Amino acid sequence: MSVPEHERKVSDLWMDDILSITSIAMDGGMMPSDMMILVKGEGERAGILWMGISKDQFTCEDTGYILGLFVIEELRGKGLGKALIKCAEDWCILNDLPTITLNTGSPNEKAMELYSRLGFKERSTVMRKRIG
């Protein structure tokens, strides 16, 4: 397990939540974005990739941004995350974006390992302190 138990429990709800948020964002024109849904068997959702265009926080140039990437637990470690990242790269090429950016939590070691293997480099650290 690569995330704390309390976060893992909520992540089971994540795919439905992100689909709802994406629908609202795309309908409201918040940012240019596309969603790809990975299905298995009889149309059952197995994962998602949500791509958008953002500004690089350091250069202010347009960058492809992975807003959401998720593969159901039973299918992890089978190359689907890598395939979704390839889809993200292809999406960036189609949209004339020279870079791709994402955020992931440091406790999510498996995701960090995948992204590192696929050529992503850490550029900043977000720090948090619970005060209540």
C-alpha positions as a Markdown table, in Angstrom:
| # | Residue | x | y | z |
|---|---|---|---|---|
| 1 | Met | 0.0 | 0.0 | 0.0 |
| 2 | Ser | 1.4 | 3.3 | -1.0 |
| 3 | Val | -0.9 | 5.8 | 0.8 |
| 4 | Pro | -2.1 | 6.0 | 4.4 |
| 5 | Glu | -5.1 | 3.8 | 5.2 |
| 6 | His | -7.4 | 6.8 | 5.9 |
| 7 | Glu | -6.5 | 8.3 | 2.5 |
| 8 | Arg | -6.9 | 4.9 | 0.7 |
| 9 | Lys | -10.5 | 4.5 | 2.0 |
| 10 | Val | -11.5 | 7.9 | 0.5 |
| 11 | Ser | -9.7 | 7.2 | -2.8 |
| 12 | Asp | -12.3 | 4.4 | -3.5 |
| 13 | Leu | -14.8 | 7.2 | -4.0 |
| 14 | Trp | -12.4 | 9.3 | -6.0 |
| 15 | Met | -13.3 | 8.1 | -9.5 |
| 16 | Asp | -17.0 | 8.9 | -9.2 |
| 17 | Asp | -16.1 | 12.3 | -7.6 |
| 18 | Ile | -13.6 | 13.2 | -10.3 |
| 19 | Leu | -16.1 | 12.3 | -13.0 |
| 20 | Ser | -18.6 | 14.7 | -11.5 |
| 21 | Ile | -16.1 | 17.5 | -11.1 |
| 22 | Thr | -14.8 | 17.0 | -14.6 |
| 23 | Ser | -18.3 | 17.2 | -16.0 |
| 24 | Ile | -18.9 | 20.5 | -14.2 |
| 25 | Ala | -15.5 | 21.9 | -15.2 |
| 26 | Met | -15.9 | 21.0 | -18.8 |
| 27 | Asp | -19.4 | 22.3 | -19.1 |
| 28 | Gly | -18.5 | 25.5 | -17.4 |
| 29 | Gly | -15.5 | 26.1 | -19.6 |
| 30 | Met | -13.1 | 26.4 | -16.6 |
| 31 | Met | -10.2 | 25.2 | -18.8 |
| 32 | Pro | -9.7 | 23.3 | -22.0 |
| 33 | Ser | -9.7 | 19.7 | -20.9 |
| 34 | Asp | -10.5 | 16.1 | -22.0 |
| 35 | Met | -11.2 | 12.9 | -20.1 |
| 36 | Met | -10.3 | 9.4 | -21.2 |
| 37 | Ile | -11.9 | 6.5 | -19.4 |
| 38 | Leu | -10.3 | 3.1 | -19.3 |
| 39 | Val | -12.9 | 0.3 | -19.3 |
| 40 | Lys | -12.8 | -3.4 | -18.8 |
| 41 | Gly | -15.2 | -6.2 | -19.6 |
| 42 | Glu | -18.8 | -5.0 | -19.9 |
| 43 | Gly | -18.0 | -1.3 | -19.8 |
| 44 | Glu | -16.9 | -1.3 | -16.2 |
| 45 | Arg | -14.7 | 1.7 | -15.4 |
| 46 | Ala | -11.1 | 0.6 | -14.7 |
| 47 | Gly | -9.4 | 4.0 | -14.7 |
| 48 | Ile | -9.4 | 7.5 | -15.9 |
| 49 | Leu | -7.1 | 10.2 | -17.2 |
| 50 | Trp | -8.2 | 13.8 | -17.1 |
| 51 | Met | -6.0 | 16.2 | -19.1 |
| 52 | Gly | -6.0 | 20.0 | -19.1 |
| 53 | Ile | -4.0 | 23.0 | -20.2 |
| 54 | Ser | -2.4 | 25.0 | -17.5 |
| 55 | Lys | 0.4 | 27.6 | -17.1 |
| 56 | Asp | 3.8 | 26.3 | -15.9 |
| 57 | Gln | 4.3 | 27.7 | -12.4 |
| 58 | Phe | 7.9 | 28.8 | -13.1 |
| 59 | Thr | 7.9 | 29.8 | -16.8 |
| 60 | Cys | 4.2 | 30.7 | -17.3 |
| 61 | Glu | 4.3 | 28.8 | -20.6 |
| 62 | Asp | 1.3 | 26.5 | -21.5 |
| 63 | Thr | 1.8 | 23.0 | -20.3 |
| 64 | Gly | -0.3 | 19.8 | -20.5 |
| 65 | Tyr | -1.5 | 19.1 | -17.0 |
| 66 | Ile | -2.6 | 15.7 | -15.7 |
| 67 | Leu | -5.6 | 16.8 | -13.5 |
| 68 | Gly | -6.4 | 13.3 | -12.6 |
| 69 | Leu | -5.1 | 9.8 | -13.1 |
| 70 | Phe | -6.5 | 6.7 | -11.5 |
| 71 | Val | -6.4 | 2.9 | -12.0 |
| 72 | Ile | -8.5 | 0.7 | -9.9 |
| 73 | Glu | -6.5 | -1.2 | -7.3 |
| 74 | Glu | -7.0 | -4.7 | -8.8 |
| 75 | Leu | -5.5 | -3.6 | -12.1 |
| 76 | Arg | -2.5 | -1.7 | -10.7 |
| 77 | Gly | 1.0 | -2.9 | -11.7 |
| 78 | Lys | -0.1 | -4.2 | -15.1 |
| 79 | Gly | 1.1 | -1.3 | -17.2 |
| 80 | Leu | -2.2 | 0.6 | -17.4 |
| 81 | Gly | -0.7 | 3.7 | -15.6 |
| 82 | Lys | 2.1 | 3.7 | -18.1 |
| 83 | Ala | -0.4 | 3.4 | -21.0 |
| 84 | Leu | -2.5 | 6.3 | -19.6 |
| 85 | Ile | 0.7 | 8.5 | -19.3 |
| 86 | Lys | 1.4 | 7.7 | -23.0 |
| 87 | Cys | -2.2 | 8.9 | -23.8 |
| 88 | Ala | -1.4 | 12.0 | -21.9 |
| 89 | Glu | 1.8 | 12.6 | -23.9 |
| 90 | Asp | -0.1 | 12.0 | -27.1 |
| 91 | Trp | -2.8 | 14.5 | -26.0 |
| 92 | Cys | -0.1 | 17.1 | -25.4 |
| 93 | Ile | 1.5 | 16.5 | -28.8 |
| 94 | Leu | -2.0 | 16.9 | -30.4 |
| 95 | Asn | -2.4 | 20.2 | -28.5 |
| 96 | Asp | 1.1 | 21.5 | -29.4 |
| 97 | Leu | 2.2 | 21.4 | -25.8 |
| 98 | Pro | 5.9 | 20.8 | -25.3 |
| 99 | Thr | 5.7 | 19.8 | -21.6 |
| 100 | Ile | 3.5 | 17.8 | -19.3 |
| 101 | Thr | 3.0 | 18.4 | -15.6 |
| 102 | Leu | 1.4 | 16.6 | -12.7 |
| 103 | Asn | 1.2 | 16.7 | -8.9 |
| 104 | Thr | 1.2 | 13.7 | -6.7 |
| 105 | Gly | 1.4 | 13.2 | -2.9 |
| 106 | Ser | 4.8 | 12.1 | -1.5 |
| 107 | Pro | 3.1 | 9.3 | 0.5 |
| 108 | Asn | 2.0 | 7.8 | -2.8 |
| 109 | Glu | 5.3 | 6.0 | -3.4 |
| 110 | Lys | 4.0 | 3.7 | -6.2 |
| 111 | Ala | 2.9 | 6.7 | -8.2 |
| 112 | Met | 6.1 | 8.5 | -7.6 |
| 113 | Glu | 8.1 | 5.4 | -8.8 |
| 114 | Leu | 6.0 | 5.2 | -11.9 |
| 115 | Tyr | 6.3 | 8.9 | -12.8 |
| 116 | Ser | 10.1 | 8.8 | -12.2 |
| 117 | Arg | 10.5 | 5.7 | -14.4 |
| 118 | Leu | 8.6 | 7.5 | -17.1 |
| 119 | Gly | 10.9 | 10.6 | -17.0 |
| 120 | Phe | 9.1 | 13.0 | -14.7 |
| 121 | Lys | 11.4 | 15.1 | -12.5 |
| 122 | Glu | 10.5 | 16.7 | -9.2 |
| 123 | Arg | 10.4 | 20.5 | -9.4 |
| 124 | Ser | 8.9 | 21.7 | -6.2 |
| 125 | Thr | 7.7 | 20.6 | -2.8 |
| 126 | Val | 4.4 | 21.5 | -1.2 |
| 127 | Met | 4.4 | 21.4 | 2.5 |
| 128 | Arg | 1.5 | 21.1 | 4.9 |
| 129 | Lys | 1.0 | 21.4 | 8.6 |
| 130 | Arg | -2.2 | 20.4 | 10.4 |
| 131 | Ile | -3.0 | 23.0 | 13.0 |
| 132 | Gly | -6.3 | 21.8 | 14.4 |
